[in-house]
Amino acid sequence: MPSTDCSPKDSTKNEPVAPERPVTLRGIGVSDGIAIGPLLPVGRRERQVVEKELLPEEIEPEIVRFRQAVDATRRELQRVRDHTAQALGEKEARIFDAHLMIVGDDFLIEEVIARISARRRNAEIVFLEAVGRYMDAFKNVEDAYLRERQTDLHDVVDRVVDNLLGISDVDLSSLPGPCILAAHDFSASQTAGMDRHNVLAFATCLGSRTSHTTIMARAFEIPAVVGIPGLMDQLRAGDTVIVDGTRGLVILRPEPATLRRYEALIEERKEWFRKVEQELSLPAQTRDGFRVQLAANVELPEEIDAVRSTYGVGVGLFRTEYLFINRATLPSEEDQFEAYRKTAEEVFPQSVIIRSLDIGGDKFFSDIAVPQELNPFLGMRAVRFCLSQPEVFRCQLRAILRASAFGKVRVMFPMIATQEELAQTLALLKQAMQELDERGEPYNSHLDIGIMIEVPSAALIAHRLAPYVDFFSIGTNDLVQYALAADRSNPDTAYLYQPGHPSILRLIREVLEAAWAHGKWVSMCGEMAGDPLLTPLVLGLGIHELSMSPVALGPIKTLVRRLNMYEVEALAAEALRQGTAREVTELCRDLLRRTAPELLVAENSAPAGATCTENRCA
């Protein structure tokens, strides 16, 4: 078990010592913010699992020992879940329901017990053999969500084996002082139990934007960078480290000039956020009087209270996926209706846009069987999956429609790629309405209907789609990925994820012109909407309704209040004449330097004198 002393240690000739020169590593920035502090590497524990043949009289005590280890693991996980629910809320705590399901799997437990008796081998060996087939099922799976389920399984297996061996877990819940943690990976339970007062930031070799560890980091507002191959080979305990979660940079042993620059940057950001807090009650209005509509992206009703009371805005994107995942069965219509109704009532008189299920069938812990796909991002996900499961889809649509009787509800469909898909979707919506009519259930038959523009084909035929909907919402996260054929969660191709690329701007402009021609309104709910560098460009292109993560609402409102519409429209016109994303980004940076320099974090290039790894410093 590694030491939790965060102070530098004198190296000995037996310890590998990292070079003294600065090193800048580039990964995936998954939780915004900047932190500076001493490094604490957290290594994997070494386990010595030795096979042992049991005597007949040892079999029953071994079974008892195994049951005790499983019970201890269940209690540990329940404590982690309870702690997470208290600290972050029920939404984040549900992450551990999947962990508890594994240790509550009677079939697996009875199988291990039967094998202990039949093979007369110790519980550690038999348990690892039994779960081996589950581990094998996750090998070579490309889907990001399923890869994270492998991490969950490893976490539970490690806990059971540790309890059998009497090994204590690494205790990150009580650190002696502020530290920046680095590890090959953190399990969700480790992240949930971190000492929030002393963990300044963390960095890992593995991870993605969809991992549970990442979700927890954002919930705790801990800066984090993940997906840094070879990270652990570069580290030495106690070294000063900068973690820039906004740019996805980890700077080891920074030079004094770099350190001073980041320290000044942190102070500037603190001052900026103090100003943001003072302006929360003011309207999102430009200096020349143009009103911008801001809204929040949320996942569960539990988030609504803070959005409404702190920011006073509506919900521009209510993600429904977390009602479906991490559970053994699909949510009932009543379960969904209660969640949607609560949201609609709490946000009223503001509106809520509820997005239908945007998930692949392979992510359900249920009886729905969907073949494994070679490329899930281009496969049966979102509306494609829903159209293939009309009963599941109509159940959700009925719940959304019923909720529309309790507030200002709009419905939105993701990943529409063709006019035929939209027609099928609208037909199922009409059928759901007819089913409610037959049941005598009230609903708003005139609720606004929209689609997300996140597939290039939809952007290019927006003029064909516009007559059938009330609004478009541009989902830039996927639109950029699909248009540039670049997976932003892949460190090797993340440099191609360029929201400011001229092709993206032209696609957005195409959508806007189609909507305007048919008298329809357009919003944006992708990360581009809440990126201070790109928000002025988005406004200048003609999108004046922006939905974003709640933590971005304050800074973006303050930024809007410093802009003039003629400035951002001139910026957009000039950006559309550029040929590269770098040129567009520099135009945006120039405007931000003049209007809100506090929001300009570290430049894209590595600090002077730093050495970049194979992860690229661009």
DOTORKE-236598 format. One record per residue (C-alpha): x, y, z; residue in one letter. Coordinates in nm, 2 decimals, decimal comma. Layout:
<nodes>
NODE     xx     yy     zz r
NODE      X      Y      Z a
...
</nodes>
This chain:
<nodes>
NODE     xx     yy     zz r
NODE   0,00   0,00   0,00 m
NODE   0,15   0,33  -0,10 p
NODE   0,23   0,60   0,15 s
NODE  -0,01   0,89   0,18 t
NODE   0,25   1,14   0,28 d
NODE   0,24   1,41   0,02 c
NODE   0,58   1,57   0,10 s
NODE   0,88   1,51  -0,12 p
NODE   1,11   1,23  -0,02 k
NODE   1,49   1,19  -0,06 d
NODE   1,55   0,95  -0,33 s
NODE   1,78   0,65  -0,29 t
NODE   1,98   0,47  -0,55 k
NODE   1,73   0,18  -0,54 n
NODE   1,44   0,41  -0,64 e
NODE   1,37   0,50  -1,01 p
NODE   1,40   0,87  -1,03 v
NODE   1,22   1,07  -1,31 a
NODE   1,43   1,33  -1,50 p
NODE   1,44   1,68  -1,35 e
NODE   1,33   1,85  -1,67 r
NODE   0,97   1,97  -1,71 p
NODE   0,74   1,72  -1,89 v
NODE   0,40   1,81  -2,03 t
NODE   0,16   1,52  -2,09 l
NODE  -0,15   1,56  -2,29 r
NODE  -0,46   1,35  -2,21 g
NODE  -0,84   1,41  -2,21 i
NODE  -0,96   1,69  -1,99 g
NODE  -1,27   1,56  -1,83 v
NODE  -1,33   1,80  -1,54 s
NODE  -1,27   2,17  -1,57 d
NODE  -1,03   2,37  -1,36 g
NODE  -0,66   2,41  -1,27 i
NODE  -0,47   2,28  -0,97 a
NODE  -0,11   2,30  -0,85 i
NODE   0,03   2,08  -0,58 g
NODE   0,25   1,79  -0,47 p
NODE   0,21   1,46  -0,64 l
NODE   0,09   1,14  -0,48 l
NODE   0,12   0,84  -0,71 p
NODE  -0,13   0,56  -0,61 v
NODE   0,00   0,23  -0,73 g
NODE  -0,17  -0,11  -0,77 r
NODE  -0,14  -0,34  -0,48 r
NODE   0,05  -0,67  -0,53 e
NODE  -0,16  -0,97  -0,44 r
NODE  -0,01  -1,32  -0,38 q
NODE  -0,29  -1,56  -0,46 v
NODE  -0,16  -1,91  -0,40 v
NODE  -0,36  -2,22  -0,49 e
NODE  -0,42  -2,45  -0,20 k
NODE  -0,57  -2,80  -0,19 e
NODE  -0,83  -2,84   0,09 l
NODE  -0,87  -3,13   0,32 l
NODE  -1,23  -3,26   0,35 p
NODE  -1,27  -3,10   0,69 e
NODE  -1,15  -2,76   0,55 e
NODE  -1,42  -2,73   0,29 i
NODE  -1,70  -2,60   0,51 e
NODE  -1,49  -2,34   0,69 p
NODE  -1,36  -2,23   0,35 e
NODE  -1,72  -2,18   0,23 i
NODE  -1,79  -1,98   0,55 v
NODE  -1,48  -1,77   0,48 r
NODE  -1,59  -1,70   0,13 f
NODE  -1,94  -1,59   0,24 r
NODE  -1,79  -1,36   0,50 q
NODE  -1,57  -1,20   0,24 a
NODE  -1,87  -1,14   0,01 v
NODE  -2,08  -1,00   0,30 d
NODE  -1,79  -0,77   0,39 a
NODE  -1,76  -0,65   0,03 t
NODE  -2,13  -0,58   0,02 r
NODE  -2,12  -0,38   0,34 r
NODE  -1,82  -0,18   0,21 e
NODE  -2,00  -0,10  -0,12 l
NODE  -2,32  -0,01   0,06 q
NODE  -2,12   0,23   0,28 r
NODE  -1,97   0,39  -0,03 v
NODE  -2,31   0,42  -0,19 r
NODE  -2,46   0,58   0,12 d
NODE  -2,17   0,82   0,15 h
NODE  -2,21   0,92  -0,22 t
NODE  -2,59   0,96  -0,18 a
NODE  -2,53   1,20   0,11 q
NODE  -2,25   1,39  -0,05 a
NODE  -2,37   1,41  -0,41 l
NODE  -2,73   1,28  -0,43 g
NODE  -2,91   0,97  -0,54 e
NODE  -2,81   1,01  -0,91 k
NODE  -2,44   0,96  -0,84 e
NODE  -2,50   0,69  -0,58 a
NODE  -2,68   0,48  -0,84 r
NODE  -2,34   0,41  -1,00 i
NODE  -2,28   0,16  -0,72 f
NODE  -2,61  -0,03  -0,78 d
NODE  -2,43  -0,23  -1,05 a
NODE  -2,15  -0,31  -0,80 h
NODE  -2,40  -0,43  -0,55 l
NODE  -2,57  -0,64  -0,81 m
NODE  -2,25  -0,84  -0,87 i
NODE  -2,19  -0,93  -0,51 v
NODE  -2,57  -1,00  -0,48 g
NODE  -2,56  -1,24  -0,77 d
NODE  -2,68  -1,57  -0,60 d
NODE  -2,60  -1,77  -0,91 f
NODE  -2,24  -1,66  -0,90 l
NODE  -2,20  -1,71  -0,53 i
NODE  -2,36  -2,06  -0,53 e
NODE  -2,14  -2,15  -0,83 e
NODE  -1,83  -2,06  -0,63 v
NODE  -1,94  -2,26  -0,33 i
NODE  -2,02  -2,56  -0,55 a
NODE  -1,67  -2,54  -0,70 r
NODE  -1,50  -2,51  -0,36 i
NODE  -1,67  -2,84  -0,27 s
NODE  -1,61  -3,01  -0,60 a
NODE  -1,25  -2,90  -0,67 r
NODE  -1,14  -2,88  -0,30 r
NODE  -0,95  -2,56  -0,37 r
NODE  -0,93  -2,24  -0,17 n
NODE  -1,19  -1,96  -0,23 a
NODE  -0,96  -1,71  -0,39 e
NODE  -0,86  -1,94  -0,67 i
NODE  -1,21  -2,07  -0,73 v
NODE  -1,37  -1,72  -0,72 f
NODE  -1,12  -1,59  -0,98 l
NODE  -1,18  -1,89  -1,20 e
NODE  -1,56  -1,83  -1,18 a
NODE  -1,55  -1,46  -1,26 v
NODE  -1,30  -1,53  -1,54 g
NODE  -1,57  -1,59  -1,79 r
NODE  -1,73  -1,25  -1,71 y
NODE  -1,39  -1,09  -1,76 m
NODE  -1,34  -1,26  -2,09 d
NODE  -1,68  -1,13  -2,21 a
NODE  -1,55  -0,77  -2,19 f
NODE  -1,23  -0,83  -2,39 k
NODE  -1,20  -0,65  -2,72 n
NODE  -1,53  -0,46  -2,67 v
NODE  -1,51  -0,12  -2,84 e
NODE  -1,82   0,04  -2,67 d
NODE  -1,71   0,29  -2,41 a
NODE  -1,99   0,22  -2,18 y
NODE  -1,92  -0,16  -2,17 l
NODE  -1,55  -0,09  -2,11 r
NODE  -1,65   0,10  -1,80 e
NODE  -1,86  -0,20  -1,69 r
NODE  -1,54  -0,40  -1,70 q
NODE  -1,39  -0,15  -1,45 t
NODE  -1,69  -0,20  -1,22 d
NODE  -1,64  -0,58  -1,23 l
NODE  -1,27  -0,55  -1,16 h
NODE  -1,34  -0,32  -0,87 d
NODE  -1,58  -0,57  -0,71 v
NODE  -1,35  -0,87  -0,78 v
NODE  -1,05  -0,68  -0,62 d
NODE  -1,26  -0,61  -0,31 r
NODE  -1,37  -0,97  -0,26 v
NODE  -1,01  -1,10  -0,31 v
NODE  -0,87  -0,84  -0,07 d
NODE  -1,13  -0,94   0,19 n
NODE  -1,03  -1,30   0,15 l
NODE  -0,66  -1,22   0,18 l
NODE  -0,71  -0,96   0,46 g
NODE  -0,56  -0,68   0,25 i
NODE  -0,68  -0,32   0,34 s
NODE  -0,78  -0,10   0,05 d
NODE  -0,58   0,22  -0,02 v
NODE  -0,73   0,48   0,20 d
NODE  -0,78   0,80   0,00 l
NODE  -1,05   0,92   0,24 s
NODE  -0,81   1,08   0,49 s
NODE  -0,50   1,24   0,34 l
NODE  -0,25   1,44   0,56 p
NODE  -0,25   1,74   0,33 g
NODE  -0,34   1,87  -0,02 p
NODE  -0,23   1,64  -0,30 c
NODE  -0,27   1,57  -0,66 i
NODE  -0,34   1,20  -0,72 l
NODE  -0,21   1,00  -1,01 a
NODE  -0,29   0,64  -1,08 a
NODE  -0,33   0,38  -1,36 h
NODE  -0,70   0,42  -1,29 d
NODE  -0,93   0,49  -1,00 f
NODE  -1,24   0,28  -0,94 s
NODE  -1,57   0,46  -0,89 a
NODE  -1,57   0,36  -0,53 s
NODE  -1,22   0,50  -0,48 q
NODE  -1,33   0,83  -0,63 t
NODE  -1,64   0,85  -0,42 a
NODE  -1,44   0,80  -0,11 g
NODE  -1,17   1,06  -0,19 m
NODE  -1,08   1,32   0,07 d
NODE  -1,26   1,61  -0,10 r
NODE  -1,08   1,87   0,10 h
NODE  -0,73   1,75   0,02 n
NODE  -0,76   1,60  -0,33 v
NODE  -0,67   1,90  -0,55 l
NODE  -0,69   1,71  -0,88 a
NODE  -0,61   1,37  -1,03 f
NODE  -0,47   1,22  -1,35 a
NODE  -0,50   0,86  -1,48 t
NODE  -0,36   0,64  -1,75 c
NODE  -0,70   0,51  -1,84 l
NODE  -1,04   0,66  -1,85 g
NODE  -1,28   0,85  -2,08 s
NODE  -1,54   1,12  -2,07 r
NODE  -1,81   0,86  -2,00 t
NODE  -1,64   0,67  -1,71 s
NODE  -1,79   0,67  -1,37 h
NODE  -1,47   0,81  -1,23 t
NODE  -1,50   1,11  -1,46 t
NODE  -1,87   1,16  -1,36 i
NODE  -1,77   1,16  -1,00 m
NODE  -1,48   1,41  -1,06 a
NODE  -1,72   1,65  -1,23 r
NODE  -1,97   1,61  -0,95 a
NODE  -1,70   1,69  -0,69 f
NODE  -1,57   1,97  -0,91 e
NODE  -1,22   1,82  -0,90 i
NODE  -1,00   1,90  -1,20 p
NODE  -0,91   1,58  -1,38 a
NODE  -0,72   1,46  -1,69 v
NODE  -0,75   1,10  -1,80 v
NODE  -0,63   0,88  -2,08 g
NODE  -0,25   0,95  -2,05 i
NODE  -0,06   0,64  -2,16 p
NODE   0,27   0,60  -1,97 g
NODE   0,17   0,85  -1,70 l
NODE   0,30   0,64  -1,41 m
NODE   0,64   0,59  -1,57 d
NODE   0,71   0,97  -1,55 q
NODE   0,62   1,03  -1,19 l
NODE   0,79   1,08  -0,86 r
NODE   0,61   1,13  -0,52 a
NODE   0,63   1,48  -0,40 g
NODE   0,71   1,65  -0,73 d
NODE   0,51   1,97  -0,80 t
NODE   0,25   1,91  -1,07 v
NODE   0,00   2,13  -1,26 i
NODE  -0,32   1,96  -1,37 v
NODE  -0,51   2,17  -1,63 d
NODE  -0,84   1,99  -1,66 g
NODE  -0,97   2,25  -1,91 t
NODE  -0,69   2,18  -2,17 r
NODE  -0,62   1,82  -2,08 g
NODE  -0,26   1,89  -1,97 l
NODE  -0,05   1,75  -1,68 v
NODE   0,27   1,94  -1,63 i
NODE   0,53   1,76  -1,42 l
NODE   0,81   1,96  -1,25 r
NODE   0,71   2,29  -1,42 p
NODE   0,97   2,57  -1,46 e
NODE   0,93   2,87  -1,23 p
NODE   0,79   3,09  -1,52 a
NODE   0,52   2,83  -1,60 t
NODE   0,44   2,79  -1,23 l
NODE   0,40   3,17  -1,19 r
NODE   0,18   3,19  -1,50 r
NODE  -0,06   2,92  -1,38 y
NODE  -0,07   3,07  -1,03 e
NODE  -0,16   3,40  -1,18 a
NODE  -0,42   3,23  -1,39 l
NODE  -0,58   3,06  -1,09 i
NODE  -0,61   3,40  -0,91 e
NODE  -0,76   3,56  -1,22 e
NODE  -1,02   3,28  -1,24 r
NODE  -1,10   3,32  -0,87 k
NODE  -1,16   3,69  -0,92 e
NODE  -1,36   3,63  -1,23 w
NODE  -1,59   3,38  -1,05 f
NODE  -1,65   3,63  -0,77 r
NODE  -1,78   3,87  -1,04 k
NODE  -1,99   3,59  -1,19 v
NODE  -2,16   3,53  -0,86 e
NODE  -2,25   3,90  -0,83 q
NODE  -2,42   3,89  -1,17 e
NODE  -2,62   3,57  -1,14 l
NODE  -2,95   3,77  -1,09 s
NODE  -2,89   4,00  -1,39 l
NODE  -3,03   3,92  -1,74 p
NODE  -2,82   3,75  -2,01 a
NODE  -2,82   4,06  -2,22 q
NODE  -2,55   4,20  -2,44 t
NODE  -2,42   4,55  -2,40 r
NODE  -2,63   4,67  -2,69 d
NODE  -2,95   4,53  -2,55 g
NODE  -2,98   4,19  -2,72 f
NODE  -3,14   3,92  -2,49 r
NODE  -2,99   3,57  -2,50 v
NODE  -3,18   3,27  -2,37 q
NODE  -2,98   3,04  -2,15 l
NODE  -3,08   2,70  -2,03 a
NODE  -2,93   2,40  -1,84 a
NODE  -2,84   2,05  -1,95 n
NODE  -2,95   1,82  -1,67 v
NODE  -2,99   1,45  -1,61 e
NODE  -3,22   1,40  -1,31 l
NODE  -3,49   1,59  -1,13 p
NODE  -3,27   1,62  -0,83 e
NODE  -3,06   1,88  -1,02 e
NODE  -3,35   2,11  -1,10 i
NODE  -3,37   2,29  -0,77 d
NODE  -3,02   2,43  -0,80 a
NODE  -3,07   2,52  -1,16 v
NODE  -3,39   2,71  -1,08 r
NODE  -3,30   2,87  -0,75 s
NODE  -2,94   2,97  -0,85 t
NODE  -2,97   3,05  -1,21 y
NODE  -3,34   3,10  -1,28 g
NODE  -3,33   2,93  -1,61 v
NODE  -3,52   2,64  -1,78 g
NODE  -3,39   2,31  -1,90 v
NODE  -3,27   2,30  -2,26 g
NODE  -3,17   1,93  -2,25 l
NODE  -3,31   1,68  -2,00 f
NODE  -3,11   1,36  -2,06 r
NODE  -3,33   1,05  -1,98 t
NODE  -3,05   0,79  -2,00 e
NODE  -2,98   0,77  -1,63 y
NODE  -3,34   0,64  -1,58 l
NODE  -3,25   0,33  -1,78 f
NODE  -2,89   0,23  -1,70 i
NODE  -2,75   0,07  -1,39 n
NODE  -3,07  -0,12  -1,32 r
NODE  -3,18  -0,48  -1,37 a
NODE  -3,51  -0,40  -1,55 t
NODE  -3,64  -0,12  -1,77 l
NODE  -3,81   0,17  -1,59 p
NODE  -4,19   0,15  -1,61 s
NODE  -4,40   0,42  -1,76 e
NODE  -4,50   0,53  -1,41 e
NODE  -4,14   0,56  -1,30 d
NODE  -4,06   0,78  -1,60 q
NODE  -4,37   0,99  -1,57 f
NODE  -4,29   1,07  -1,21 e
NODE  -3,94   1,19  -1,30 a
NODE  -4,06   1,40  -1,60 y
NODE  -4,36   1,54  -1,41 r
NODE  -4,14   1,65  -1,12 k
NODE  -3,90   1,82  -1,35 t
NODE  -4,18   2,00  -1,54 a
NODE  -4,35   2,12  -1,22 e
NODE  -4,03   2,24  -1,06 e
NODE  -3,90   2,43  -1,36 v
NODE  -4,23   2,60  -1,44 f
NODE  -4,29   2,86  -1,57 p
NODE  -3,97   2,79  -1,76 q
NODE  -3,98   2,51  -2,01 s
NODE  -3,81   2,17  -2,02 v
NODE  -3,69   1,99  -2,33 i
NODE  -3,70   1,62  -2,27 i
NODE  -3,48   1,42  -2,50 r
NODE  -3,59   1,07  -2,58 s
NODE  -3,36   0,78  -2,50 l
NODE  -3,01   0,84  -2,65 d
NODE  -2,84   0,51  -2,57 i
NODE  -2,76   0,18  -2,73 g
NODE  -2,95  -0,14  -2,64 g
NODE  -2,62  -0,30  -2,53 d
NODE  -2,62  -0,08  -2,22 k
NODE  -2,92  -0,22  -2,05 f
NODE  -2,91  -0,47  -1,76 f
NODE  -3,23  -0,62  -1,90 s
NODE  -3,38  -0,89  -2,12 d
NODE  -3,34  -0,68  -2,44 i
NODE  -3,09  -0,86  -2,66 a
NODE  -2,89  -0,65  -2,91 v
NODE  -2,60  -0,81  -3,10 p
NODE  -2,25  -0,68  -3,02 q
NODE  -2,15  -0,42  -3,27 e
NODE  -1,81  -0,35  -3,42 l
NODE  -1,87   0,02  -3,42 n
NODE  -2,15   0,12  -3,17 p
NODE  -2,11   0,49  -3,25 f
NODE  -2,24   0,42  -3,60 l
NODE  -2,48   0,15  -3,49 g
NODE  -2,80   0,08  -3,30 m
NODE  -2,82   0,38  -3,07 r
NODE  -3,05   0,67  -2,99 a
NODE  -3,36   0,69  -3,22 v
NODE  -3,24   0,39  -3,42 r
NODE  -3,26   0,17  -3,11 f
NODE  -3,59   0,32  -3,01 c
NODE  -3,74   0,25  -3,35 l
NODE  -3,63  -0,11  -3,33 s
NODE  -3,80  -0,13  -2,99 q
NODE  -4,13   0,04  -3,05 p
NODE  -4,29  -0,09  -2,72 e
NODE  -4,00   0,06  -2,52 v
NODE  -4,02   0,38  -2,72 f
NODE  -4,40   0,43  -2,69 r
NODE  -4,37   0,37  -2,32 c
NODE  -4,13   0,66  -2,28 q
NODE  -4,33   0,88  -2,52 l
NODE  -4,65   0,82  -2,32 r
NODE  -4,47   0,92  -2,00 a
NODE  -4,33   1,24  -2,16 i
NODE  -4,68   1,33  -2,30 l
NODE  -4,84   1,28  -1,96 r
NODE  -4,59   1,50  -1,80 a
NODE  -4,67   1,78  -2,05 s
NODE  -5,00   1,83  -1,86 a
NODE  -4,80   1,95  -1,56 f
NODE  -4,58   2,21  -1,71 g
NODE  -4,42   2,35  -2,03 k
NODE  -4,28   2,03  -2,18 v
NODE  -4,11   2,00  -2,51 r
NODE  -3,99   1,67  -2,66 v
NODE  -3,68   1,62  -2,87 m
NODE  -3,55   1,32  -3,07 f
NODE  -3,17   1,25  -3,10 p
NODE  -2,96   1,13  -3,40 m
NODE  -3,22   1,17  -3,67 i
NODE  -3,03   1,11  -3,99 a
NODE  -3,30   1,08  -4,26 t
NODE  -3,65   1,20  -4,34 q
NODE  -3,78   0,85  -4,31 e
NODE  -3,66   0,81  -3,95 e
NODE  -3,83   1,13  -3,86 l
NODE  -4,16   1,01  -4,02 a
NODE  -4,14   0,68  -3,83 q
NODE  -4,07   0,87  -3,50 t
NODE  -4,36   1,10  -3,55 l
NODE  -4,59   0,81  -3,63 a
NODE  -4,50   0,64  -3,30 l
NODE  -4,55   0,97  -3,12 l
NODE  -4,90   1,00  -3,27 k
NODE  -4,97   0,64  -3,17 q
NODE  -4,87   0,71  -2,81 a
NODE  -5,11   1,00  -2,82 m
NODE  -5,39   0,78  -2,94 q
NODE  -5,31   0,53  -2,66 e
NODE  -5,34   0,80  -2,40 l
NODE  -5,67   0,92  -2,56 d
NODE  -5,81   0,57  -2,52 e
NODE  -5,70   0,57  -2,15 r
NODE  -5,84   0,92  -2,10 g
NODE  -5,51   1,05  -1,98 e
NODE  -5,46   1,43  -2,01 p
NODE  -5,16   1,57  -2,21 y
NODE  -5,07   1,87  -2,42 n
NODE  -5,15   1,77  -2,78 s
NODE  -4,97   2,08  -2,91 h
NODE  -4,64   2,04  -2,73 l
NODE  -4,34   2,15  -2,93 d
NODE  -4,15   1,88  -3,11 i
NODE  -3,79   1,91  -3,20 g
NODE  -3,49   1,71  -3,33 i
NODE  -3,13   1,72  -3,25 m
NODE  -2,90   1,80  -3,55 i
NODE  -2,59   1,59  -3,47 e
NODE  -2,55   1,39  -3,79 v
NODE  -2,42   1,57  -4,10 p
NODE  -2,69   1,43  -4,32 s
NODE  -2,96   1,59  -4,10 a
NODE  -2,78   1,93  -4,13 a
NODE  -2,76   1,90  -4,51 l
NODE  -3,14   1,82  -4,54 i
NODE  -3,25   2,05  -4,26 a
NODE  -3,47   2,23  -4,52 h
NODE  -3,66   1,90  -4,57 r
NODE  -3,69   1,82  -4,20 l
NODE  -3,80   2,17  -4,08 a
NODE  -4,16   2,15  -4,20 p
NODE  -4,23   1,86  -3,96 y
NODE  -4,09   2,00  -3,64 v
NODE  -4,11   2,31  -3,42 d
NODE  -3,74   2,35  -3,35 f
NODE  -3,39   2,22  -3,40 f
NODE  -3,13   2,17  -3,13 s
NODE  -2,77   2,14  -3,25 i
NODE  -2,58   1,88  -3,07 g
NODE  -2,22   1,98  -3,15 t
NODE  -2,06   1,70  -2,95 n
NODE  -2,16   1,44  -3,20 d
NODE  -2,19   1,67  -3,50 l
NODE  -1,82   1,75  -3,47 v
NODE  -1,72   1,38  -3,43 q
NODE  -1,92   1,26  -3,72 y
NODE  -1,83   1,55  -3,96 a
NODE  -1,45   1,51  -3,89 l
NODE  -1,45   1,14  -3,83 a
NODE  -1,27   1,19  -3,50 a
NODE  -1,35   1,02  -3,17 d
NODE  -1,29   1,29  -2,91 r
NODE  -1,25   1,03  -2,64 s
NODE  -0,95   0,88  -2,82 n
NODE  -0,62   1,06  -2,73 p
NODE  -0,48   0,97  -3,07 d
NODE  -0,75   1,15  -3,26 t
NODE  -0,87   1,41  -3,01 a
NODE  -0,66   1,67  -3,18 y
NODE  -0,90   1,64  -3,48 l
NODE  -1,20   1,72  -3,26 y
NODE  -1,23   2,09  -3,37 q
NODE  -1,56   2,26  -3,30 p
NODE  -1,43   2,57  -3,47 g
NODE  -1,35   2,39  -3,80 h
NODE  -1,50   2,58  -4,10 p
NODE  -1,69   2,27  -4,21 s
NODE  -1,88   2,27  -3,87 i
NODE  -1,96   2,64  -3,90 l
NODE  -2,10   2,59  -4,25 r
NODE  -2,31   2,30  -4,13 l
NODE  -2,45   2,51  -3,85 i
NODE  -2,52   2,80  -4,09 r
NODE  -2,70   2,55  -4,32 e
NODE  -2,93   2,45  -4,04 v
NODE  -3,00   2,81  -3,94 l
NODE  -3,09   2,92  -4,29 e
NODE  -3,33   2,62  -4,33 a
NODE  -3,49   2,69  -3,99 a
NODE  -3,53   3,07  -4,06 w
NODE  -3,68   2,99  -4,40 a
NODE  -3,96   2,79  -4,23 h
NODE  -4,00   3,01  -3,93 g
NODE  -3,85   2,76  -3,68 k
NODE  -3,62   2,84  -3,39 w
NODE  -3,28   2,68  -3,32 v
NODE  -3,10   2,62  -3,00 s
NODE  -2,76   2,46  -2,92 m
NODE  -2,71   2,20  -2,64 c
NODE  -2,36   2,07  -2,72 g
NODE  -2,04   2,17  -2,53 e
NODE  -1,97   2,44  -2,79 m
NODE  -2,26   2,64  -2,64 a
NODE  -2,09   2,66  -2,30 g
NODE  -1,73   2,71  -2,42 d
NODE  -1,64   3,08  -2,35 p
NODE  -1,40   3,07  -2,64 l
NODE  -1,67   2,97  -2,89 l
NODE  -1,99   3,12  -2,74 t
NODE  -1,94   3,46  -2,91 p
NODE  -1,90   3,28  -3,24 l
NODE  -2,22   3,07  -3,18 v
NODE  -2,41   3,39  -3,11 l
NODE  -2,27   3,56  -3,41 g
NODE  -2,38   3,28  -3,64 l
NODE  -2,73   3,34  -3,52 g
NODE  -2,80   3,09  -3,24 i
NODE  -2,94   3,29  -2,94 h
NODE  -3,07   3,00  -2,73 e
NODE  -2,79   2,81  -2,56 l
NODE  -2,82   2,51  -2,32 s
NODE  -2,51   2,40  -2,12 m
NODE  -2,38   2,24  -1,81 s
NODE  -2,51   2,43  -1,50 p
NODE  -2,16   2,52  -1,39 v
NODE  -2,11   2,71  -1,72 a
NODE  -2,42   2,92  -1,68 l
NODE  -2,27   3,19  -1,46 g
NODE  -1,95   3,25  -1,66 p
NODE  -2,14   3,25  -1,99 i
NODE  -2,40   3,49  -1,86 k
NODE  -2,12   3,73  -1,75 t
NODE  -1,95   3,69  -2,09 l
NODE  -2,27   3,77  -2,28 v
NODE  -2,31   4,09  -2,08 r
NODE  -1,96   4,20  -2,20 r
NODE  -2,04   4,14  -2,57 l
NODE  -2,19   4,35  -2,84 n
NODE  -2,40   4,18  -3,11 m
NODE  -2,23   4,37  -3,39 y
NODE  -1,89   4,24  -3,27 e
NODE  -1,99   3,87  -3,26 v
NODE  -2,17   3,90  -3,60 e
NODE  -1,85   4,04  -3,75 a
NODE  -1,66   3,76  -3,58 l
NODE  -1,88   3,50  -3,74 a
NODE  -1,86   3,66  -4,08 a
NODE  -1,49   3,66  -4,07 e
NODE  -1,47   3,30  -3,93 a
NODE  -1,68   3,17  -4,22 l
NODE  -1,41   3,31  -4,46 r
NODE  -1,13   3,11  -4,29 q
NODE  -0,99   2,77  -4,40 g
NODE  -0,87   2,61  -4,08 t
NODE  -0,99   2,56  -3,72 a
NODE  -0,67   2,73  -3,60 r
NODE  -0,75   3,05  -3,78 e
NODE  -1,11   3,05  -3,65 v
NODE  -0,99   2,98  -3,29 t
NODE  -0,74   3,27  -3,31 e
NODE  -1,02   3,51  -3,41 l
NODE  -1,22   3,39  -3,12 c
NODE  -0,93   3,42  -2,88 r
NODE  -0,87   3,78  -3,00 d
NODE  -1,22   3,87  -2,91 l
NODE  -1,21   3,70  -2,57 l
NODE  -0,88   3,88  -2,49 r
NODE  -1,07   4,21  -2,54 r
NODE  -1,39   4,12  -2,36 t
NODE  -1,31   3,86  -2,09 a
NODE  -0,94   3,77  -2,06 p
NODE  -1,01   3,59  -1,73 e
NODE  -1,17   3,31  -1,93 l
NODE  -0,86   3,25  -2,14 l
NODE  -0,69   2,95  -1,98 v
NODE  -0,35   2,81  -2,08 a
NODE  -0,26   2,84  -2,44 e
NODE  -0,29   2,54  -2,66 n
NODE   0,09   2,51  -2,70 s
NODE   0,30   2,34  -2,43 a
NODE   0,48   2,57  -2,19 p
NODE   0,82   2,69  -2,30 a
NODE   1,10   2,44  -2,22 g
NODE   0,86   2,15  -2,16 a
NODE   0,90   1,81  -2,32 t
NODE   0,60   1,66  -2,49 c
NODE   0,54   1,29  -2,50 t
NODE   0,40   1,08  -2,78 e
NODE   0,05   1,20  -2,67 n
NODE   0,12   1,52  -2,87 r
NODE   0,14   1,87  -2,75 c
NODE  -0,04   2,07  -3,02 a
</nodes>
